Amino acid sequence: MFDAVAAGYDRTNDVLSLWQDRRWRHAVLRAAAPRPGDAVLDLAAGTGTSSLPFARAGARVVPCDFSLGMLRTGKLARPELAFTAGDATGLPFADAVFDVVTISFGLRNVVEPDRALVEMARVTRPGGRLIVCEFSQPVLPVLSTVYRHYLMRALPSVARAISSSPDAYVYLAESIRAWPDQRALAARIAAAGWDRVGWRNLSAGVVALHTAVVPAVRSAYTRSTTS
């Protein structure tokens, strides 16, 4: 599915998000606060658009995605980035090698998101940071009603007009509607072994930015799950 939308993925995201995706990427960068030389794993990186801000900040960023079509499109446009194929539930990296792990609008698409969260903790050094930027639940009732109407009616219609694979965006709308809210996702992150879990709402809760750190002493749960 993602291979089919790779060529026009960035342009379609701009339009469907009403160009808010750029603000959300900036919020991810600020939350991650990478220092020059930091190792950053950008999961569900697609064509690498989300990885560029980290590279420009001087970090050693690894854009990782399971879609080979996305990676090929990204490598053609951004050959300087170290694109890597990988499944979030079984990452091809050693333990404790990244200072920051980010995933933007991708955790929702992982078949086993809880297992992926454990894997992210495994590859992050003690004290390293997690940033999850994902669609969530608007905090204003009126906005929530309008947003759901847009997701289930307007978004697929717009996608049919601008995308070569509109069915992928019908799936997008359905997956957003089924995704847990801010508090529920925070609980799942904590259950995966992360510490100091918190979140803040972006665009009135249409998107939530969750943050966490790997504790200095990993829990028995995390060790047994990754063993």
N, CA, C and O of each residue as an XYZ file, in Angstrom:
908
protein
N       0.821     -1.203      0.000
C       0.000      0.000      0.000
C       0.861      1.262      0.000
O       0.610      2.188     -0.772
N       1.880      1.298      0.869
C       2.711      2.490      0.954
C       3.629      2.627     -0.258
O       3.968      3.742     -0.657
N       4.030      1.502     -0.845
C       4.808      1.571     -2.082
C       4.024      2.321     -3.156
O       4.592      3.093     -3.928
N       2.714      2.083     -3.194
C       1.883      2.648     -4.255
C       1.740      4.164     -4.165
O       1.487      4.820     -5.176
N       1.898      4.725     -2.971
C       1.706      6.174     -2.804
C       3.023      6.919     -2.652
O       3.023      8.127     -2.419
N       4.150      6.216     -2.781
C       5.449      6.820     -2.475
C       5.751      8.053     -3.309
O       6.231      9.055     -2.778
N       5.478      7.995     -4.605
C       5.882      9.089     -5.505
C       5.251     10.423     -5.121
O       5.912     11.460     -5.176
N       3.984     10.403     -4.735
C       3.309     11.658     -4.398
C       3.013     11.813     -2.930
O       2.169     12.619     -2.539
N       3.709     11.037     -2.109
C       3.384     10.963     -0.683
C       3.515     12.314      0.026
O       2.602     12.728      0.740
N       4.623     12.988     -0.164
C       4.857     14.253      0.549
C       3.863     15.330      0.123
O       3.334     16.065      0.956
N       3.617     15.413     -1.177
C       2.666     16.420     -1.667
C       1.263     16.140     -1.137
O       0.561     17.062     -0.720
N       0.856     14.886     -1.152
C      -0.476     14.527     -0.666
C      -0.616     14.824      0.824
O      -1.660     15.305      1.263
N       0.411     14.545      1.592
C       0.366     14.839      3.027
C       0.207     16.320      3.295
O      -0.543     16.718      4.186
N       0.909     17.140      2.528
C       0.774     18.593      2.674
C      -0.680     19.023      2.504
O      -1.221     19.775      3.315
N      -1.295     18.533      1.440
C      -2.661     18.951      1.117
C      -3.651     18.430      2.142
O      -4.488     19.187      2.634
N      -3.567     17.134      2.472
C      -4.546     16.533      3.375
C      -4.443     17.082      4.793
O      -5.443     17.131      5.510
N      -3.248     17.495      5.205
C      -3.081     18.063      6.552
C      -3.261     19.573      6.558
O      -3.081     20.220      7.590
N      -3.615     20.133      5.407
C      -3.741     21.584      5.271
C      -2.422     22.272      5.633
O      -2.406     23.352      6.222
N      -1.344     21.632      5.274
C       0.028     22.107      5.466
C       0.428     22.187      6.946
O       1.421     22.829      7.290
N      -0.338     21.541      7.802
C       0.018     21.502      9.218
C       1.154     20.521      9.502
O       1.804     20.615     10.543
N       1.400     19.576      8.582
C       2.444     18.576      8.816
C       3.819     19.219      9.004
O       4.676     18.658      9.688
N       4.031     20.378      8.410
C       5.317     21.061      8.570
C       5.486     21.571     10.001
O       6.572     21.487     10.575
N       4.407     22.097     10.567
C       4.452     22.541     11.968
C       4.672     21.361     12.898
O       5.395     21.474     13.888
N       4.053     20.230     12.585
C       4.201     19.050     13.431
C       5.627     18.521     13.384
O       6.160     18.088     14.405
N       6.249     18.552     12.207
C       7.651     18.112     12.119
C       8.562     19.010     12.940
O       9.499     18.538     13.583
N       8.281     20.307     12.914
C       9.090     21.244     13.705
C       8.926     20.956     15.196
O       9.895     21.049     15.950
N       7.708     20.604     15.634
C       7.468     20.281     17.035
C       8.234     19.023     17.443
O       8.741     18.938     18.561
N       8.317     18.045     16.533
C       9.089     16.827     16.812
C      10.561     17.168     17.016
O      11.198     16.678     17.948
N      11.090     18.005     16.142
C      12.494     18.389     16.246
C      12.769     19.099     17.568
O      13.772     18.823     18.225
N      11.891     20.002     17.955
C      12.093     20.735     19.211
C      12.015     19.795     20.410
O      12.783     19.938     21.362
N      11.099     18.843     20.370
C      10.975     17.896     21.485
C      12.183     16.980     21.572
O      12.637     16.649     22.667
N      12.704     16.570     20.432
C      13.871     15.687     20.414
C      15.134     16.415     20.832
O      16.015     15.830     21.462
N      15.224     17.690     20.482
C      16.382     18.528     20.830
C      17.702     17.820     20.558
O      18.516     17.686     21.472
N      17.942     17.360     19.324
C      19.182     16.623     19.058
C      20.398     17.533     19.116
O      20.343     18.693     18.707
N      21.481     17.000     19.624
C      22.754     17.715     19.636
C      23.601     17.215     18.479
O      23.426     16.082     18.031
N      24.507     18.033     17.994
C      25.392     17.565     16.914
C      26.075     16.259     17.294
O      26.660     16.136     18.370
N      25.990     15.297     16.399
C      26.601     14.000     16.649
C      25.684     12.978     17.272
O      26.023     11.795     17.301
N      24.516     13.397     17.781
C      23.565     12.433     18.337
C      23.123     11.442     17.261
O      22.969     11.797     16.092
N      22.923     10.187     17.685
C      22.402      9.162     16.783
C      20.885      9.142     16.907
O      20.343      8.894     17.985
N      20.207      9.405     15.796
C      18.748      9.487     15.793
C      18.182      8.431     14.852
O      18.585      8.342     13.692
N      17.254      7.638     15.353
C      16.527      6.678     14.528
C      15.161      7.266     14.229
O      14.373      7.522     15.140
N      14.884      7.481     12.950
C      13.598      8.028     12.523
C      12.799      6.905     11.876
O      12.999      6.587     10.703
N      11.896      6.308     12.641
C      11.108      5.192     12.144
C       9.904      5.666     11.343
O       9.395      6.768     11.547
N       9.459      4.809     10.429
C       8.374      5.159      9.515
C       8.726      6.447      8.783
O       7.876      7.312      8.575
N       9.989      6.559      8.398
C      10.502      7.805      7.816
C      10.025      8.041      6.402
O      10.131      9.158      5.895
N       9.500      7.009      5.748
C       9.012      7.192      4.388
C      10.100      7.663      3.449
O      11.126      7.000      3.298
N       9.881      8.800      2.820
C      10.838      9.340      1.860
C      11.916     10.204      2.509
O      12.737     10.798      1.810
N      11.921     10.280      3.833
C      12.975     11.006      4.537
C      12.682     12.463      4.837
O      13.539     13.171      5.366
N      11.474     12.923      4.503
C      11.137     14.320      4.797
C      11.255     14.614      6.286
O      11.739     15.677      6.674
N      10.811     13.669      7.129
C      10.868     13.875      8.573
C      12.291     13.786      9.116
O      12.564     14.258     10.220
N      13.202     13.178      8.343
C      14.583     12.999      8.800
C      15.456     14.220      8.523
O      16.437     14.457      9.229
N      15.107     14.983      7.515
C      15.948     16.116      7.113
C      16.228     17.100      8.241
O      17.376     17.521      8.386
N      15.228     17.497      9.060
C      15.530     18.454     10.131
C      16.605     17.955     11.093
O      17.380     18.755     11.618
N      16.663     16.645     11.329
C      17.684     16.096     12.225
C      19.068     16.170     11.586
O      20.049     16.502     12.251
N      19.138     15.861     10.304
C      20.414     15.946      9.593
C      20.914     17.385      9.592
O      22.104     17.635      9.784
N      20.007     18.321      9.376
C      20.394     19.735      9.331
C      20.838     20.237     10.701
O      21.597     21.200     10.797
N      20.360     19.579     11.768
C      20.772     19.950     13.127
C      22.105     19.322     13.507
O      22.613     19.562     14.602
N      22.676     18.519     12.613
C      23.980     17.916     12.866
C      23.931     16.526     13.454
O      24.967     15.966     13.813
N      22.718     15.951     13.560
C      22.593     14.596     14.100
C      22.923     13.568     13.027
O      22.847     13.855     11.832
N      23.287     12.376     13.463
C      23.498     11.238     12.558
C      22.173     10.475     12.490
O      21.912      9.588     13.303
N      21.358     10.827     11.526
C      20.007     10.291     11.468
C      19.929      9.088     10.538
O      20.537      9.071      9.467
N      19.173      8.086     10.963
C      18.930      6.890     10.161
C      17.438      6.834      9.847
O      16.643      6.488     10.721
N      17.039      7.169      8.617
C      15.633      7.013      8.237
C      15.352      5.532      7.987
O      16.025      4.900      7.174
N      14.361      4.982      8.682
C      14.061      3.552      8.598
C      12.584      3.361      8.263
O      11.718      4.019      8.839
N      12.307      2.468      7.339
C      10.921      2.208      6.928
C      10.843      0.787      6.387
O      11.839      0.250      5.901
N       9.657      0.171      6.469
C       9.495     -1.182      5.921
C       9.115     -1.157      4.449
O       9.180     -2.188      3.780
N       8.713      0.021      3.922
C       8.292      0.146      2.531
C       9.498      0.421      1.634
O      10.093      1.496      1.701
N       9.854     -0.546      0.801
C      10.990     -0.360     -0.098
C      10.697      0.714     -1.135
O      11.605      1.419     -1.575
N       9.433      0.843     -1.527
C       9.070      1.896     -2.469
C       9.326      3.274     -1.895
O       9.836      4.152     -2.591
N       8.981      3.474     -0.635
C       9.252      4.749      0.031
C      10.754      5.002      0.099
O      11.217      6.108     -0.179
N      11.505      3.980      0.468
C      12.954      4.141      0.609
C      13.611      4.467     -0.727
O      14.501      5.316     -0.791
N      13.181      3.800     -1.791
C      13.759      4.087     -3.110
C      13.463      5.520     -3.533
O      14.343      6.216     -4.040
N      12.218      5.962     -3.324
C      11.853      7.334     -3.677
C      12.662      8.332     -2.852
O      13.142      9.336     -3.376
N      12.809      8.049     -1.562
C      13.568      8.939     -0.692
C      15.036      8.996     -1.055
O      15.639     10.069     -1.025
N      15.622      7.857     -1.400
C      17.054      7.816     -1.724
C      17.354      8.598     -2.989
O      18.409      9.223     -3.100
N      16.436      8.567     -3.943
C      16.632      9.342     -5.175
C      16.618     10.835     -4.881
O      17.387     11.597     -5.466
N      15.748     11.246     -3.979
C      15.615     12.675     -3.670
C      16.654     13.155     -2.657
O      17.063     14.315     -2.682
N      17.075     12.254     -1.768
C      17.970     12.640     -0.665
C      19.063     11.594     -0.501
O      19.081     10.870      0.494
N      19.967     11.508     -1.457
C      20.979     10.433     -1.432
C      21.938     10.516     -0.258
O      22.617      9.537      0.049
N      22.007     11.662      0.404
C      22.940     11.823      1.518
C      22.454     11.133      2.800
O      23.234     10.958      3.735
N      21.176     10.741      2.853
C      20.636     10.112      4.057
C      20.841      8.601      4.028
O      20.814      7.978      2.966
N      21.044      8.027      5.205
C      21.348      6.592      5.334
C      20.060      5.779      5.467
O      19.788      5.203      6.521
N      19.274      5.736      4.399
C      18.012      5.000      4.423
C      18.263      3.518      4.720
O      19.186      2.907      4.181
N      17.416      2.959      5.594
C      17.564      1.573      6.021
C      16.192      0.900      6.043
O      15.234      1.452      6.584
N      16.102     -0.286      5.458
C      14.860     -1.057      5.513
C      14.771     -1.765      6.854
O      15.747     -2.352      7.321
N      13.603     -1.707      7.469
C      13.447     -2.371      8.755
C      12.013     -2.422      9.212
O      11.205     -1.556      8.877
N      11.705     -3.450      9.984
C      10.389     -3.652     10.586
C      10.452     -3.159     12.028
O      11.340     -3.558     12.782
N       9.525     -2.302     12.411
C       9.554     -1.722     13.757
C       9.415     -2.765     14.856
O       9.804     -2.508     15.995
N       8.869     -3.936     14.541
C       8.713     -4.966     15.566
C       9.935     -5.874     15.678
O       9.982     -6.752     16.539
N      10.921     -5.663     14.810
C      12.166     -6.433     14.852
C      13.271     -5.624     14.221
O      13.730     -5.937     13.122
N      13.698     -4.592     14.906
C      14.624     -3.619     14.317
C      16.010     -4.221     14.073
O      16.519     -4.977     14.902
N      16.619     -3.882     12.930
C      17.935     -4.443     12.582
C      19.097     -3.661     13.185
O      20.055     -3.323     12.489
N      19.007     -3.375     14.482
C      20.038     -2.587     15.157
C      20.387     -3.248     16.492
O      19.582     -3.968     17.082
N      21.606     -2.981     16.944
C      22.053     -3.509     18.229
C      21.365     -2.781     19.384
O      20.690     -1.772     19.178
N      21.541     -3.296     20.589
C      20.965     -2.674     21.785
C      21.642     -1.333     22.072
O      22.842     -1.163     21.854
N      20.841     -0.390     22.564
C      21.348      0.859     23.150
C      22.306      1.627     22.245
O      23.390      2.018     22.678
N      21.912      1.843     20.991
C      22.803      2.541     20.062
C      22.300      3.931     19.655
O      23.040      4.693     19.031
N      21.052      4.270     19.999
C      20.506      5.552     19.577
C      20.253      6.464     20.775
O      19.849      6.017     21.849
N      20.504      7.753     20.558
C      20.201      8.752     21.574
C      18.734      9.169     21.538
O      18.150      9.511     22.566
N      18.155      9.137     20.357
C      16.755      9.536     20.162
C      16.115      8.575     19.166
O      16.722      8.218     18.156
N      14.887      8.160     19.460
C      14.081      7.414     18.491
C      12.784      8.181     18.273
O      12.100      8.545     19.229
N      12.459      8.419     17.031
C      11.215      9.109     16.706
C      10.387      8.255     15.753
O      10.924      7.482     14.960
N       9.083      8.408     15.848
C       8.175      7.812     14.872
C       6.992      8.761     14.725
O       6.279      9.035     15.690
N       6.795      9.253     13.524
C       5.741     10.230     13.261
C       4.709      9.637     12.310
O       5.015      9.306     11.164
N       3.492      9.511     12.801
C       2.365      9.027     12.003
C       2.636      7.641     11.428
O       2.218      7.320     10.316
N       3.344      6.827     12.210
C       3.662      5.489     11.745
C       3.331      4.399     12.738
O       3.086      3.262     12.334
N       3.313      4.705     14.032
C       3.038      3.677     15.035
C       1.655      3.069     14.811
O       1.443      1.877     15.033
N       0.740      3.889     14.377
C      -0.632      3.452     14.100
C      -0.694      2.381     13.001
O      -1.639      1.594     12.945
N       0.319      2.361     12.134
C       0.327      1.427     11.015
C       1.088      0.135     11.302
O       1.133     -0.761     10.459
N       1.683      0.039     12.485
C       2.426     -1.170     12.857
C       1.438     -2.231     13.336
O       0.524     -1.933     14.105
N       1.623     -3.451     12.884
C       0.693     -4.530     13.242
C       0.690     -4.775     14.747
O      -0.365     -5.016     15.333
N       1.863     -4.715     15.375
C       1.976     -4.916     16.820
C       2.658     -3.697     17.439
O       3.856     -3.743     17.719
N       1.924     -2.617     17.656
C       2.557     -1.390     18.159
C       3.203     -1.540     19.527
O       4.216     -0.895     19.797
N       2.647     -2.369     20.392
C       3.246     -2.542     21.721
C       4.608     -3.221     21.618
O       5.546     -2.849     22.323
N       4.713     -4.200     20.756
C       6.005     -4.851     20.530
C       7.001     -3.860     19.928
O       8.185     -3.880     20.264
N       6.515     -2.994     19.036
C       7.396     -1.987     18.438
C       7.924     -1.027     19.494
O       9.090     -0.636     19.442
N       7.091     -0.645     20.443
C       7.532      0.264     21.505
C       8.622     -0.371     22.357
O       9.549      0.310     22.796
N       8.513     -1.680     22.592
C       9.566     -2.389     23.329
C      10.855     -2.411     22.515
O      11.940     -2.220     23.065
N      10.742     -2.641     21.213
C      11.919     -2.652     20.346
C      12.599     -1.286     20.333
O      13.827     -1.202     20.351
N      11.820     -0.239     20.302
C      12.391      1.106     20.327
C      13.174      1.338     21.612
O      14.236      1.960     21.594
N      12.644      0.831     22.738
C      13.371      0.960     24.006
C      14.666      0.162     23.972
O      15.681      0.589     24.522
N      14.626     -0.988     23.328
C      15.828     -1.835     23.268
C      16.982     -1.129     22.563
O      18.124     -1.215     23.015
N      16.704     -0.438     21.471
C      17.780      0.161     20.676
C      18.181      1.544     21.167
O      19.091      2.159     20.610
N      17.513      2.041     22.204
C      17.806      3.372     22.747
C      18.664      3.241     24.003
O      18.400      2.401     24.863
N      19.683      4.072     24.097
C      20.574      4.012     25.254
C      19.837      4.473     26.513
O      18.847      5.196     26.402
N      20.296      4.072     27.722
C      19.707      4.573     28.959
C      19.737      6.106     28.994
O      20.771      6.728     28.750
N      18.604      6.684     29.295
C      18.482      8.139     29.285
C      18.111      8.703     27.930
O      17.830      9.895     27.807
N      18.106      7.848     26.901
C      17.728      8.293     25.561
C      16.240      8.552     25.463
O      15.462      8.104     26.307
N      15.848      9.280     24.425
C      14.499      9.807     24.346
C      13.679      9.176     23.224
O      14.204      8.797     22.177
N      12.384      9.078     23.478
C      11.393      8.646     22.485
C      10.470      9.804     22.177
O      10.008     10.501     23.079
N      10.203     10.005     20.888
C       9.221     11.003     20.460
C       8.240     10.298     19.534
O       8.625      9.798     18.477
N       6.979     10.262     19.930
C       5.921      9.684     19.094
C       4.957     10.794     18.718
O       4.287     11.362     19.580
N       4.890     11.102     17.436
C       3.939     12.088     16.933
C       2.867     11.321     16.165
O       3.162     10.657     15.171
N       1.630     11.416     16.627
C       0.586     10.587     16.030
C      -0.765     11.300     16.090
O      -1.009     12.124     16.972
N      -1.622     10.974     15.153
C      -2.986     11.491     15.219
C      -3.626     11.027     16.520
O      -3.345      9.933     17.010
N      -4.499     11.883     17.076
C      -5.087     11.574     18.370
C      -6.528     12.061     18.408
O      -7.198     12.106     17.376
N      -7.003     12.423     19.585
C      -8.396     12.808     19.761
C      -8.495     14.296     20.090
O      -7.933     14.735     21.093
N      -9.196     15.080     19.270
C      -9.355     16.508     19.569
C      -9.960     16.723     20.950
O     -10.819     15.960     21.393
N      -9.503     17.764     21.618
C      -9.934     18.003     22.994
C     -11.217     18.826     23.075
O     -11.832     18.900     24.139
N     -11.628     19.441     21.979
C     -12.861     20.222     21.965
C     -13.968     19.414     21.295
O     -13.785     18.949     20.170
N     -15.115     19.233     21.958
C     -16.188     18.412     21.390
C     -16.629     18.865     19.997
O     -16.864     18.031     19.123
N     -16.741     20.161     19.789
C     -17.170     20.655     18.479
C     -16.141     20.304     17.415
O     -16.493     19.867     16.320
N     -14.863     20.499     17.743
C     -13.806     20.170     16.800
C     -13.775     18.672     16.522
O     -13.514     18.254     15.394
N     -14.038     17.869     17.538
C     -14.036     16.426     17.359
C     -15.074     15.999     16.337
O     -14.811     15.129     15.506
N     -16.256     16.609     16.395
C     -17.319     16.281     15.438
C     -16.913     16.671     14.030
O     -17.080     15.887     13.095
N     -16.382     17.869     13.868
C     -15.947     18.340     12.549
C     -14.813     17.461     12.015
O     -14.788     17.107     10.836
N     -13.887     17.118     12.894
C     -12.726     16.313     12.505
C     -13.149     14.933     12.022
O     -12.650     14.453     11.004
N     -14.054     14.300     12.735
C     -14.514     12.986     12.304
C     -15.254     13.054     10.963
O     -15.151     12.144     10.140
N     -15.984     14.120     10.759
C     -16.655     14.306      9.470
C     -15.624     14.444      8.353
O     -15.785     13.872      7.275
N     -14.568     15.203      8.618
C     -13.505     15.369      7.621
C     -12.823     14.039      7.333
O     -12.572     13.702      6.176
N     -12.521     13.280      8.390
C     -11.817     12.006      8.212
C     -12.605     11.043      7.335
O     -12.059     10.462      6.396
N     -13.883     10.875      7.639
C     -14.652      9.824      6.996
C     -15.300     10.243      5.679
O     -15.719      9.386      4.900
N     -15.387     11.543      5.421
C     -16.040     11.990      4.182
C     -15.123     12.842      3.315
O     -14.880     12.522      2.151
N     -14.619     13.924      3.889
C     -13.844     14.854      3.063
C     -12.486     14.292      2.681
O     -12.066     14.424      1.531
N     -11.783     13.658      3.639
C     -10.428     13.184      3.351
C     -10.389     12.176      2.198
O      -9.571     12.337      1.293
N     -11.244     11.138      2.192
C     -11.212     10.223      1.040
C     -11.533     10.907     -0.281
O     -10.975     10.545     -1.317
N     -12.426     11.893     -0.255
C     -12.781     12.606     -1.487
C     -11.602     13.413     -2.013
O     -11.326     13.421     -3.212
N     -10.913     14.089     -1.106
C      -9.737     14.861     -1.516
C      -8.654     13.921     -2.031
O      -7.996     14.210     -3.030
N      -8.473     12.799     -1.350
C      -7.450     11.828     -1.763
C      -7.725     11.302     -3.161
O      -6.795     11.105     -3.943
N      -8.988     11.073     -3.485
C      -9.323     10.590     -4.835
C      -8.942     11.607     -5.900
O      -8.641     11.247     -7.038
N      -8.956     12.875     -5.522
C      -8.652     13.928     -6.495
C      -7.160     14.134     -6.688
O      -6.739     14.556     -7.766
N      -6.342     13.848     -5.672
C      -4.921     14.203     -5.764
C      -3.975     13.020     -5.662
O      -2.778     13.174     -5.904
N      -4.481     11.834     -5.307
C      -3.595     10.691     -5.122
C      -3.883      9.604     -6.142
O      -5.024      9.402     -6.557
N      -2.822      8.905     -6.538
C      -2.982      7.792     -7.476
C      -3.471      6.534     -6.777
O      -3.838      5.563     -7.439
N      -3.480      6.537     -5.456
C      -3.929      5.375     -4.692
C      -4.836      5.828     -3.549
O      -4.440      5.764     -2.385
N      -6.056      6.288     -3.870
C      -6.931      6.848     -2.832
C      -7.359      5.844     -1.773
O      -7.686      6.245     -0.656
N      -7.368      4.550     -2.087
C      -7.775      3.547     -1.098
C      -6.860      3.572      0.130
O      -7.291      3.266      1.242
N      -5.600      3.936     -0.083
C      -4.667      4.022      1.046
C      -5.119      5.082      2.038
O      -4.881      4.948      3.238
N      -5.764      6.127      1.555
C      -6.189      7.205      2.437
C      -7.542      6.923      3.072
O      -7.883      7.520      4.094
N      -8.317      6.019      2.479
C      -9.503      5.521      3.167
C      -9.057      4.729      4.393
O      -9.625      4.863      5.476
N      -8.026      3.897      4.201
C      -7.443      3.172      5.336
C      -6.926      4.160      6.380
O      -7.113      3.945      7.578
N      -6.283      5.235      5.942
C      -5.754      6.246      6.860
C      -6.856      6.772      7.763
O      -6.680      6.846      8.979
N      -7.987      7.137      7.180
C      -9.094      7.675      7.961
C      -9.611      6.659      8.967
O      -9.888      7.002     10.117
N      -9.740      5.426      8.543
C     -10.262      4.387      9.437
C      -9.287      4.089     10.573
O      -9.705      3.860     11.708
N      -8.001      4.092     10.272
C      -7.012      3.785     11.305
C      -6.923      4.897     12.341
O      -6.703      4.624     13.521
N      -7.091      6.143     11.919
C      -7.078      7.261     12.861
C      -8.269      7.165     13.807
O      -8.137      7.381     15.012
N      -9.414      6.845     13.257
C     -10.627      6.759     14.078
C     -10.505      5.672     15.137
O     -11.044      5.815     16.234
N      -9.800      4.586     14.820
C      -9.687      3.457     15.737
C      -8.527      3.595     16.724
O      -8.402      2.773     17.632
N      -7.682      4.609     16.570
C      -6.470      4.732     17.380
C      -6.807      5.219     18.778
O      -7.732      6.015     18.939
N      -6.069      4.757     19.814
C      -6.353      5.185     21.195
C      -6.084      6.667     21.412
O      -5.328      7.294     20.669
N      -6.712      7.207     22.436
C      -6.523      8.626     22.731
C      -5.193      8.845     23.458
O      -4.420      7.910     23.667
N      -4.952     10.079     23.829
C      -3.665     10.476     24.392
C      -3.306      9.683     25.644
O      -2.196      9.163     25.754
N      -4.230      9.591     26.573
C      -3.958      8.920     27.841
C      -3.727      7.419     27.638
O      -2.852      6.830     28.272
N      -4.503      6.817     26.767
C      -4.366      5.375     26.523
C      -3.033      5.059     25.857
O      -2.398      4.059     26.194
N      -2.600      5.898     24.915
C      -1.313      5.661     24.275
C      -0.172      5.849     25.277
O       0.798      5.090     25.261
N      -0.283      6.847     26.141
C       0.743      7.061     27.162
C       0.884      5.824     28.051
O       1.998      5.443     28.411
N      -0.232      5.201     28.401
C      -0.192      3.996     29.228
C       0.510      2.851     28.498
O       1.235      2.072     29.116
N       0.299      2.749     27.203
C       0.935      1.679     26.428
C       2.444      1.923     26.301
O       3.229      0.974     26.315
N       2.841      3.169     26.181
C       4.271      3.492     26.125
C       4.939      3.120     27.448
O       6.016      2.525     27.462
N       4.297      3.471     28.549
C       4.848      3.141     29.865
C       4.931      1.617     30.059
O       5.905      1.111     30.618
N       3.923      0.909     29.603
C       3.907     -0.554     29.752
C       5.023     -1.217     28.958
O       5.437     -2.332     29.275
N       5.513     -0.530     27.922
C       6.594     -1.077     27.101
C       7.968     -0.850     27.724
O       8.979     -1.243     27.142
N       8.020     -0.221     28.900
C       9.283     -0.060     29.604
C       9.854      1.340     29.596
O      10.958      1.560     30.094
N       9.115      2.305     29.032
C       9.599      3.684     28.990
C       9.246      4.399     30.289
O       8.292      4.039     30.979
N      10.032      5.412     30.603
C       9.856      6.174     31.836
C       9.529      7.628     31.478
O       9.730      8.069     30.347
N       9.017      8.359     32.482
C       8.718      9.799     32.336
C       7.905     10.065     31.077
O       8.253     10.917     30.260
N       6.822      9.322     30.940
C       5.962      9.445     29.754
C       5.057     10.662     29.906
O       4.432     10.862     30.947
N       4.999     11.455     28.869
C       4.106     12.603     28.859
C       3.667     12.922     27.451
O       4.142     12.314     26.492
N       2.773     13.863     27.324
C       2.350     14.270     25.983
C       1.874     15.715     26.014
O       1.534     16.264     27.062
N       1.864     16.297     24.848
C       1.221     17.593     24.674
C       0.465     17.574     23.362
O       0.868     16.918     22.401
N      -0.638     18.306     23.340
C      -1.492     18.323     22.161
C      -1.013     19.342     21.151
O      -0.583     20.437     21.511
N      -1.090     18.981     19.902
C      -0.843     19.882     18.788
C      -2.144     20.014     17.998
O      -2.899     19.051     17.863
N      -2.393     21.197     17.487
C      -3.616     21.436     16.710
C      -4.850     20.984     17.487
O      -5.722     20.300     16.953
N      -4.904     21.382     18.763
C      -6.049     21.122     19.634
C      -6.335     19.633     19.813
O      -7.483     19.233     20.009
N      -5.283     18.817     19.743
C      -5.443     17.400     19.984
C      -5.664     16.569     18.741
O      -5.762     15.345     18.833
N      -5.745     17.197     17.585
C      -5.806     16.421     16.343
C      -4.566     15.540     16.255
O      -4.615     14.415     15.758
N      -3.461     16.073     16.745
C      -2.196     15.345     16.837
C      -1.690     15.474     18.266
O      -1.854     16.520     18.895
N      -1.074     14.412     18.780
C      -0.453     14.463     20.106
C       1.006     14.067     19.983
O       1.360     13.160     19.230
N       1.844     14.758     20.733
C       3.276     14.496     20.761
C       3.617     13.853     22.095
O       3.645     14.526     23.125
N       3.877     12.544     22.076
C       4.230     11.806     23.280
C       5.751     11.736     23.412
O       6.464     11.548     22.427
N       6.231     11.890     24.639
C       7.665     11.814     24.907
C       7.909     10.853     26.068
O       7.045     10.658     26.923
N       9.098     10.257     26.083
C       9.478      9.339     27.158
C      10.990      9.151     27.117
O      11.649      9.558     26.160
N      11.529      8.537     28.150
C      12.962      8.236     28.198
C      13.153      6.787     28.627
O      12.292      6.199     29.280
N      14.305      6.220     28.245
C      14.672      4.891     28.712
C      15.242      5.020     30.115
O      16.173      5.798     30.326
N      14.712      4.284     31.075
C      15.250      4.375     32.441
C      16.675      3.846     32.511
O      17.096      3.043     31.678
N      17.407      4.306     33.513
C      18.792      3.866     33.683
C      18.855      2.368     33.947
O      19.785      1.695     33.504
N      17.865      1.843     34.672
C      17.764      0.402     34.929
C      16.512     -0.091     34.240
O      15.404      0.302     34.604
N      16.676     -0.942     33.256
C      15.530     -1.427     32.498
C      14.739     -2.441     33.313
O      15.300     -3.204     34.100
N      13.432     -2.433     33.110
C      12.559     -3.332     33.861
C      12.717     -4.771     33.403
O      13.167     -5.038     32.289
N      12.343     -5.683     34.268
C      12.374     -7.108     33.912
C      11.438     -7.379     32.754
O      11.702     -8.257     31.932
N      10.319     -6.617     32.678
C       9.363     -6.802     31.591
C      10.025     -6.532     30.243
O       9.886     -7.316     29.303
N      10.748     -5.411     30.159
C      11.397     -5.033     28.911
C      12.463     -6.045     28.525
O      12.565     -6.424     27.358
N      13.264     -6.491     29.503
C      14.320     -7.438     29.183
C      13.758     -8.765     28.719
O      14.283     -9.362     27.779
N      12.700     -9.241     29.359
C      12.158    -10.542     28.997
C      11.450    -10.487     27.656
O      11.449    -11.471     26.916
N      10.848     -9.349     27.333
C      10.130     -9.222     26.070
C      11.090     -9.194     24.895
O      10.766     -9.700     23.820
N      12.263     -8.611     25.083
C      13.206     -8.465     23.976
C      14.175     -9.636     23.879
O      14.928     -9.734     22.909
N      14.168    -10.514     24.858
C      15.123    -11.625     24.852
C      14.679    -12.741     23.915
O      15.369    -13.753     23.789
